[in-house]
Amino acid sequence: MSENEKQDLDDYNDEIAGRDTGRIKRFLSREARDHLEDGKDKKSIEKLSLLDILLMTDPVYAQLYSDVMEKIEEIDRAVNKALMLANQRIDDLETNLADIRERAQRLSDGTLIYKSQDGTVFSDDGILVSQQEIGDVRWKPSDPSWEERREAGEALDLAYRKKEEIEEYRDGTLQHAKDRMNDRDNPPDKEKLEELIQGLVDGQPREVRSLTEEQPSSAQSGFMKHFQSKASGQDEMPDKTEPINQPPTQETAPSSNSTVVAP
């Protein structure tokens, strides 16, 4: 773990424990933290990354960035838990299917067979078995039916598809958001922040959405409305998002020749 990652983890744990470390400071680089602690002159701020400059000088941007990062962390926890539950579900369904196969009747060559409610017989992979092939198989009331075997297989297939959907969201939408937020030299501007958070919220698989801290859809919608209000400048910013010991500058950079570059 790098020094920056360790500092991020320490600050995050402090926030969870209720110890005030400065909400925005957690997202600053080590260089920016040193800049604040050492009280360096204003000119030295230009040596910092554009993300650090925006966080230190633009209260609105800092608040929006913090909101997005906290939402990403919330969704990340939900994704991890959803995958854990998905794996548990798959384990249970695989155990159930293995039990069904263990109790199934077999042909002389070992082929598993199941009788449906209408008397039709199928192999384990769903191929119709003729009466001639069945031969003298003696069916028992405890034998699993074809319907039971089919439903168990469909449930397992569905569980795998749901897991894949969560993984695709994690490796695609969520990872893209993380990468953009961590691009310190080309951070997303306010419009891109809104697009990122909208994509994260809208694209969540059902299993992830049900585990986020704001479970009801109305709460999700309320979060987006509040975020969009902040982004448009209609929402009054709290005092804690005032510039961090720096004089006010232009909205996107400390000087006229510095701009936020959109991807």
Secondary structure as GFF3:
##gff-version 3
##sequence-region A 1 263
A	DSSP	alpha_helix	3	16	.	.	.	ID=ss1
A	DSSP	three_ten_helix	25	27	.	.	.	ID=ss2
A	DSSP	alpha_helix	30	38	.	.	.	ID=ss3
A	DSSP	three_ten_helix	42	47	.	.	.	ID=ss4
A	DSSP	alpha_helix	50	57	.	.	.	ID=ss5
A	DSSP	alpha_helix	59	103	.	.	.	ID=ss6
A	DSSP	beta_strand	105	106	.	.	.	ID=ss7
A	DSSP	beta_strand	112	115	.	.	.	ID=ss8
A	DSSP	beta_strand	121	123	.	.	.	ID=ss9
A	DSSP	beta_strand	128	129	.	.	.	ID=ss10
A	DSSP	alpha_helix	131	134	.	.	.	ID=ss11
A	DSSP	alpha_helix	146	169	.	.	.	ID=ss12
A	DSSP	pi_helix	170	174	.	.	.	ID=ss13
A	DSSP	alpha_helix	175	181	.	.	.	ID=ss14
A	DSSP	alpha_helix	190	202	.	.	.	ID=ss15
A	DSSP	alpha_helix	206	209	.	.	.	ID=ss16
A	DSSP	alpha_helix	217	231	.	.	.	ID=ss17
A	DSSP	three_ten_helix	239	241	.	.	.	ID=ss18
###
